C-alpha cells in the first residue's frame, strides 16, 4: 500500500467515524427527548428491536433517582443541553416541549417502566 492509499484509507476511516459519532449523537438526543416528553417509556425503548440505542444518560441510573431530576434520569442541565442542540438543528417544537418541562409543566406521560422484567420507576419521595 503506497502513501496515497494509506492517506485515503485514513481519511475514509475518519469520515466513517465522524458519521457514526454524528448518528449516535442524534440518536441519543432524540431518544432522550422522547423519554423526557413521555412519548415512550425507558422500558419500551429498551424492549424495542433497535440494535443500537443511545441516550444522554445511563439507563441503570433510573433506579437511583435524585431530586434534581425533572424526569427520571434527566436533569435540568440535560434538558437545557437538549434545547441548545435542537435550536442548532432548528427543531423548535422540541425546544418548546422541553422548556415546558423546565418550567414545571411535566411530560404528559411519565416514564413508569424500566423493562418488562424489572421494578417500575417510582418518583423519589420528598
LINSULSUL-V221818 format. One record per pair of residues at least 12 apart in sequence whose ideal C-beta (glycine too) atoms are under 10 Angstrom apart, sorted by the first residue. I is the first residue (numbers start at 1). J is the second residue. If there is no record, write none. Layout:
i/j
I/J
I/J
//
This chain:
i/j
20/52
23/52
23/54
24/52
24/54
25/54
25/56
25/85
26/54
26/85
26/89
27/50
27/52
27/53
27/54
27/55
28/53
28/54
28/55
28/56
28/57
28/82
28/85
29/54
29/55
29/56
29/78
29/81
29/82
29/85
29/86
29/89
29/91
29/94
30/54
30/55
30/82
30/85
30/86
30/89
30/91
30/94
31/45
31/48
31/50
31/52
31/53
31/54
31/55
31/56
32/45
32/54
32/55
32/56
32/57
32/71
32/73
32/74
32/78
32/79
32/81
32/82
32/85
32/98
33/56
33/74
33/79
33/82
33/83
33/85
33/86
33/91
33/94
33/95
33/97
33/98
34/55
34/94
34/107
34/111
35/55
35/56
35/57
35/59
35/62
35/71
35/72
35/73
35/74
35/107
35/110
35/111
36/56
36/70
36/71
36/72
36/73
36/74
36/78
36/79
36/82
36/94
36/97
36/98
36/101
36/106
36/107
36/111
37/71
37/94
37/97
37/98
37/100
37/101
37/106
37/107
37/108
37/109
38/71
38/97
38/101
38/106
38/107
38/108
38/109
38/110
38/111
38/112
39/97
39/107
39/108
39/109
39/111
40/109
40/111
41/72
41/109
41/110
41/111
41/112
41/113
41/114
41/115
41/120
41/121
42/55
42/57
42/59
42/62
42/71
42/72
42/73
42/111
42/112
42/113
42/114
42/115
42/118
42/121
43/59
43/62
43/111
43/112
43/113
43/114
43/115
43/116
43/117
43/118
43/120
43/121
44/111
44/113
44/115
44/116
45/59
45/111
45/113
45/115
46/59
46/113
46/114
46/115
46/116
46/118
47/113
47/114
47/115
47/116
47/117
55/73
55/74
55/78
56/73
56/74
56/75
56/77
56/78
56/79
56/81
56/82
56/85
57/69
57/72
57/73
57/74
57/75
57/78
58/73
59/72
59/73
59/114
59/115
60/73
60/114
61/73
61/74
62/74
62/111
62/114
62/118
62/119
62/121
63/114
63/118
63/119
63/121
64/124
65/121
65/122
65/123
65/124
65/125
66/124
67/123
67/124
67/125
67/126
69/123
69/124
70/98
70/101
70/102
70/103
70/104
70/106
70/107
71/98
71/101
71/106
71/107
71/110
71/111
72/110
72/111
72/112
72/114
72/121
72/122
72/123
72/124
73/111
73/121
74/98
74/101
74/107
74/111
76/101
76/102
78/98
79/98
79/99
79/101
79/102
80/98
80/99
80/102
81/98
82/94
82/95
82/97
82/98
82/101
83/95
83/96
83/97
83/98
83/99
83/101
83/102
85/98
86/98
110/123
//
